């Protein structure tokens, strides 16, 4: 409605003029006036950055001023032109400040703080103008001077009430579900000062463009300018276009309309259109920078599709694993992981690509000299495919590499490592193991390690044990997460427990490095296997590795001890406690750790390193 009335009024005032007349008046504006208006506009936007700075501080956040200034300029430049500044500029703020870690509530506080600051400055300056120029304002507004003075007094009283609230209140103000923080007096003074400086600069930017014979003082003009700009804001018309101009035509009848319109067009270009164009360019450049990986991927030749590893790849994995000190690297032999090799073929990363993420299993496998370069290559490849990179179950040894790549490590598990040089069945601490081992031996249970070359002939018997294991519901929870795959098992040795020629249990053995580490992956047992058979299989596997010079035996993962259990505990601690209490069988996690503890291991931490992103 206001916009329609504004258009009607503009047509009524300007209908007698041609566009040539308006352009002629526009060209008549002095160059010095244009330069002065531009400088005042820059000063106005600079003061607006202090609106933003005060709002961010009031919201309890801390950011560099440079970033706040950029966000402020883009938000206000867009908001001034699009309209509904709190919504349009607020959208830019939400995107920008979210990337800086501000919560939605804090961002809303910044937006509201800016709106209140503008209202305070407008009320204060308009009130002073009405009181200082009561008669002139009354004539221009067609109001009784007494009513003008009363209006100015009421505006200043509202500002004074705001100060009283700042001085008197010591507790947060609750309005329904909302809580307004305590406003400190010096913040209120800063709001008034910054808002007045901003509004005076923008009013002056238009004032210097007026014709020299406008015959109106700056104080009186500033009051009229504030009325016009407030009308434009209230109308919600984009940029207040038409409404702002109509009010000024109505309030400045002494200025010829064609000359006033020339000044207004120049003001629109300087304070609105140029900053808006610059802000759009800045936003565009920022978005291109943020999504530069996607842009590069779109502009480069298509990358080959990720494919499953072939036999040649797996043979190469076997050679590399022999130089690794981590038995987890043997997971690559399952063939269900994607593999990324370095150019020399001396190292690899196994990973899964799912749902916009590339998740690597463990550290890069290979010599230390190649791991950092390969990890960087992995992250860059994931970015090229618009995916987020993460490394799962990595050790402390390479955490510095991930941090250098912008990945944040967090502790997620621990694994049990048995020092084989110290392991034996001697001593009081090993009495439970000796008893269990002796019971199995007296029951006729025998142990052997079947070389990989002979595993193929045994696969049907191993398959039968696996089928029995799955038929038993109690097999749902296991010491190992592996699965039966014939092509995988034929590449590794197997530890087998038998009685009277029948296989009771088996586990494939993982070897890593130059006898650096020994472990098991797939552990299966039949329903006829005695409880002591599992102890015997693990004990004999450790003794077998010790006799052949292996340094340690890896018993795999278990729940993390020392998880904090209070209200302020980190989120992953709370998740770990929740899993321990409610994940599957209530006592599974504790029982698994207790089972491994009886072998006297030391516990090595495992981490997840995930990508984080600062978008502004």
N, C-alpha and C positions, 0 to 999 in steps of 0.2 A: 504493500500500500504506500509506504513512504517513498519507495523507488518510483512508483507510478506518479505520485504527486510531484516528486523532484523533476522527473522528465517533463511533466506538463509545465512546471514553472520555468525550467530552462528554455523550453520552446517559446513560452510567452515573452521572456526577457530577450532572447537571442534571435528570435524569428526574423527580425528586420536586418540582420547582418549576414553577409556572405562569408564563406570559408576564407576567401582571399583577404577579407578585412581582418579576420582573426590571425591568420598567418603573418600578415603585415605587422600587427601589434606584437606578435611573438618575436619577430626579427628585430623589433625596435628596442627590445630589452638590452641594456648595456652589458658588455662582456664582463666588466668588473662585478656587476650584480650577479651574473651567472656563477662566476668563480666563488664569490662570497656565499651564495646559496649552497653550492656544492660542499664547501668547507663546513658550513653549519650542519648540513645533512650528515656528513661524516662524524661530526662531533655528537650529533644526536644518536646515531647508532653506537658510538663509543660509550655514551652514557647508558644505553640499553644493556650493554654487556655487564654493567655494574648492577642493574636490576637482577640479571641472571646470577651473578656472583653472590649477591646477598641471598637470593633464593636457594641456591645450592648449599650455602653455609647454614641457612636456617633449617634446611631439610636434614642436616646432620651428615652431609657428604663432604668429601674433599677431592678436588680435582685441580689440575693445573689451569691457571687463568687462560692460557692460550687456547686450550680445548673448549673451555666455557665460552670464550669470546666467539669462536667459530660457530658453535652450536647456537648461540644467541643471535648472531647476525643472520644465519640461514632461517631460523625459526621466525624472527620478527619480519624479515624481508618477505617471506612467503605469507605469513599471517596478515601483514598489512595489505597485501594485494588480493588474497583469496577470501579474506573475511573470516569471522568467527575465530579470532586469533588463538583463543584457548584450545580450539579443536584442531585447526590446520597447523598452527605452530606447535601445538601440543603433540601432534603425531610425529613431527620431526624430533622433538625432544625425547619422546618415548623411545624411538629407535636409537637415538644417539646415547642417551643416558643409560639405557638398558645394557649397552655394550660396555659401559664403564662400571657396571655392578650396582647401579641404583635400583631400588625396589620401586614397583609401581606407585606405592604410597608416597615415596620421596619425590618421584617425578610429578605427581599430582600436586604436591606441596610447592614445588618450584613454579608450576603454571599458575596456581592460585596466588602465590606471593607476588608474581609479576603483575597480575590483574589488580590486586589490592594496591600495589605501589603506584600504578598508573592512576587509579581512582583517587588516592590520597593527594598526589601531586596536582591533578586536575582540580579537585575541590579546593585545595589551598590557594592555588594561583587564581582561579576564577573568583573565589571569595574576596581575595585582596583586590582584584581588578574591579569588582562591583562596588566595593566600599570606596576605593580611591577615585572612581569615575562614575559616581552614582547618577549624576544628571546626564552626562553624555551617554552612558549605558542605557539609561531610561529612554532617552530620545531614540537611540538606535533600535532598542528592543520594543519600543512602543509600550512601555510600562511606566507606572508611577514610580518616581525616584525612591519613595519610601519603601515600596515593595522590593525594589532592587537592593536597597541597603539591607532589608530584612533577609532577603535571599542570601546575600553575601555573608551576613552574620551567621545564618544557619549552616552554611557550608563550612565556615571556620570552626563553628561549634562542634561539627561532626569530626573534624580533624583533631580538635582539642580532646574530644572524648576518646579517640584512639590513643592519644598520648597518656591520658589518665589511666586507661586500661593497662598500658605498658608499664606505668609507674606503680600502680596499685596492686595488680594481680600477681600472685606468687605461685599459683597452681595452674595446670593445664585447663583449658576451657573445653568442656564436653558439650557437644551439640548432637543429641541423639547418639548414633553409633560412632560419630566422628570425634576425634580428640585434637584440639588445636594447641600446639606447644606454647609455652610461656614466651611472650614477646618482650625482649629486653629494651629498655629506653633508648640505648644508643642505636639499636637496629631501627626503631621507629624514626629517629632523627635522620638516619642514613637514607631511609626510604623517601622521606620528604625532600631531602637535599638532592638525591639522584633524580627523582621524578621531576622536580622543578627545573633542574638543569637540562634534562632531556626535552621537556615541553617548551622551554624558552628557546632552545636551539632550533627546534622544528618550526616554532612560530616565527622566529627571526628569519629562517630560510625562506619563508613565503613573504615576509614583510619587506625584505630587501629587493624582492622582485616586483613589488607594487609600483605603479606609476609614481613619479616624483610629486605629482600634484594630488596624491590620495588624501592629503590633509587629515591624517589621523595619527595620533601618537602611538608609540609601541605598546604602552601599558594598556590603553583602551583596546588596541587591536588584539593583544594577546588574549584578553577576555573573550572577545568575539571568536577568535580562532578556536579557543577551547570549547565554546558552545558548538561550533561547526563540527569539530572533530569528534566530540561526544555524540552528536546526532548521527554522524556516520557510523560510529561503533555500535550504537544502539540499534540502528536500522538493520544490521547484519548483512547489508549489501556488500559484495566483494569490494574491498578498498574504500567503501563509503562513496563509490562513484555516483555522481549526480546529487546525492544528499548533501555531502560536504560543500559542493559548489553552490547548490541552491540556497543553503543557509547563508553563505557569504554574500551572494547576490542580494539576498533579502536584508542583510545587516549592513551592507556597504552601498547604499543607493547613490552616494555621492560620486562613486568611482564609475566611469563609463563602462558598461558591461563588456564591450569588445576588448578594452584594455585589461579589465580584470580577468577575463577568460584567458588572454594571452599569458598573464602572470600565473594563473592556475595551471595551465598546460605545462609551462616550464617547471613549475613546482612538482607536478605529477611525474614528469620525466626524471627530475633530479632525485626526489625522495622515494619514489615508488618504483618506476619502471627500471631504472638502471640498477638499483640494489637487487630487485627481483631477478633480473637477468643474471647478475653475478652469482646470486645464491643458487639459481638453477644450474649454472655451469659448475659451481663447487660441488653440489649434490651429485651431478653426473660424474664428475671426475672421481669423487669419493666412491661411488658405487662401482665404477670401473676398476678402481684400485682394490676394493674389497674382494671383488669377484675376478681378479686378474687371472687366477688359475683357471677358472671356467672359460674366460675369454681366450686365453692361450690355447686351451684344449679345443675350442670351437674353430680357431683359426689355423691350427696345425693339421697335418694329415692324420687320418683316423688311426688310433693305436690298435694293434691286433687284439682280438678277444682273448681273455684269460682262459686257458685250457688246463685240463688235468695233467699232472706230470706223466711222462712216458717211462719206459724201462731205462732208457739212457739217463734220464734225470734221476731216477732212483739209484742207479749204479753210482752216479756222481755224488748223491747224498751219502751213500755208504762210505765212500772215500773221505768225505769231509767230516763225517761224524767220528771217524777214527782219530781225528785231531782235536775233537771237542772234549771238554771236561764235563759236559752236562748230558746225562742220559736222556733228558727230555727231547733232545734233538732227534732221537729215533722215531718220534711220532710222524716225522715226514715220510717214513717208509710205508705208512698206511696208504699213501697215495690219494687221500681225500683232502689234502691241503694244496693250495696254490703255492708255487715256489718262485722266488725271485733270487737269481744268482748274480753275483758281481761279474764284472767283465772278465776277470781272470779265472773264474770258475772255482775259486778257492773258498767261497763262503756263500751262504744262502739264508733267506728268511722264509719261513712257512707261514701262511696267512689265509684267512677267509675274507672274501669280499661280499658283504651283505648290508642291505638297507642303508646305503650311503656311508658305510664305514669299511675300512681295511683294518682287520684285527690280526696282528702278528702273534703267533704262539711262541713265547719265550724270547730270549735275546737272539740277535743275529748269530748264526753258527759258523765258526771259522776262526782264523787267526785274529788276534787283537788288532793288528794293523789294518784289517779290512772291515771291521765291524762298524766303525763310525761312518765311513763312506757309504756302506751299504744301507745303514739305517737312514741316512739322509736321502739316499736314492729312493728308498721305500716311501718316505714321507712326501717327497716331490712327486712320485708317481701317483700316490693317492690324491694329492691336490690336483694333478692333471685330470684325474677322473672325477673331480668334484666330490671326493670322499674324505672323511675324517680319519686320521691315522691313530692307531692305538697299539700298544704292546702289552700283552697279557702274560702274567707269571714270569716277570723278569727278575734278575738278581740285582744285588746292590752294586756289583762290579761295573755295570754300564749305565748307572743312573745319570751320571754326568752327561753322557751322550744324549739321552732323551731330554734332559733339561736344556741343553744347548739347542735342541730342535724345537723348543717351545712346548714340550710335553710335560705334564705335571704328574709326578709319581705319587701313588698312594698304596699303603700296605694292605694286602688282601689275604695273605696266607703264609703258612710256614711249612717247611718240609723237614723230615727227619733224616739225618745223615749219621750213619754208624761208622766210626773209625775202625777199619778192619784190622789194622795193626794191633789194636788194643782189644779186639773182640775175642772172647773165648767163653767156654762154659765153666770156667773155674771161678771160685770165690763165692761168698755168701750172696752177693747181689744177683748172681746168675742161678741161684738154686731153683727158682720156678722154671727157668728154661731147661735146666738139666733134668728136672723131674718130667716135664712134658716130652722132652726129646727121648728120654729113656723109656717112657711108657709107649711111645710110638714104635721104637726099635723092638721092644719086647713083644709088641703085637704083630711083628713080622713085616713092618713097613720098611721099604728100601728106597734109596734115593739115587738118581743118576742124572747127569747132564747129557742131553742128546745133541750132538753137533748139528748145525744147520743143514749139512749135506744129507743127514739121515732123517731129518724131520719130515720130509715129503712122504716117506713110506709109513710114518706114524700118524699122518693127518686124519685118516678115518677114525682111528681110536680116540684121538684128541677131540674130534668133532662129536663123538658119542658122549664124552664127558661134558662137553659144552651143552649139548641138548639136555642132558640130565640136570645140569646146573640151572638152566632156564626153566625147566619144568617145576623146580622147587621154588616156591614163592619166596622163601627166605633168602634166595640168591639175589633178591632185588637190591640189597645193599652189599657192596663189595669193597675189598681193599684196593681194587684197581678198576679204572673206567674203560679199559680196552675192549675190543670186540674181535670175534673170530674172523680172520681173513686168510685164506690159504696162501695167496701170493705174498702176503706180508710175513706169515710165520716161516715160510721156507727160507727167508733171509736171515733168521736169527736162531741162536741156540735155545733149547728148551730144557728147563728143570722139571723132572718127572718124578712123582712118588708112586710106587707100585706095591702091591701085595699079591703074592701068588700069581704074578703075571698080569694082573688087572690094574689098569691105571686108576689111581684114586684122586690124584690132583696133578696139575701141571701149571707152569708159568713160563712165559717166554722171557729170556734174559736180554737186557739191554747193556751193552758195553760202550763206553765213551772214552776218548782220549787214549793215551798210552797207558792203559790200565789205571786210568784216573778214577773212574766211577763205574759201579755195577748197580743194576736195578732190575725190577720186574715191571711188566706192563699188564699183560693179560693173565689173571689168576683165576683158575676154574677148578672146582672139585665136585666129585660125585656125591650122591646122597649116602653112599656107604662109607665115605671117608670119615675116620675118627677125628675128633676135634684136634687131637695132637698132631695130625698129619700136616696141618697148615704151619704149625710151629716148626715141625721138622723140615718142611720144604724151605722155609726162610732161613732157619739156622744153618742147614747144610749148604744153601746157596751162598751164605756169607762165608762159611768155612771154605767152600770151593773157591770163592773169589780171593780170600786171604791167602790160600795156598798158591795162587797164581799171581800174586803180587798186586792185586787191586788195592787202591788206597782207601776207598770208602764204599759203603752200600747205601743207596738212596731208597728209603722206605716210603717216599711219596708225601703228599700233603696231609695236613690235619688242621683242625680249627685253631684260631689264634688265641693264645693266652694273653691275659692282660687287657682285654677289651674294656674300655670305660663304660660304666653303666649308670650314668647320672644324666640329669636333664640337659646339661650343656655339652654332652659328649659329642664328638664328631659324628656325622651322619653314617659313615661306613662302620663305626664302632656299634652304633645302634642296630644297623642291619645285621652285623655279625651276631650280636646277642639274640636278635629275633630268630635268625636261622638256627642258632644253637638250641633255642627253647622250643621252636615250633616246626622246624624243618624235618619232615618225615618222622621217624621214630624219635621221641623226645631225647633219648640218651645216645643216639648214634654218634654225634660228634665227639662227645666226651669219651665214649667207649673206644672209638677209633684211636684217639690220642693216647689213651691209657694202654691200649694194646701195643702201640709202637714204643711207648716209653719203656717197656720192660726190656727192650734191646739196648737201652742206654745211649740214645742218640743225642747229638747236638742239633739245635733247630736253626735252620737258615731261612731268612725272610724272603718272601716273594712279593713283587709289587705289580701294579698296573700303571702304565704311563699313558695318559690320554691327552689329546690335543685340547688346548684352550685358545681362545681367540679374542683379541682386543680390536674391535671394529672401528674405534674412533681414537 
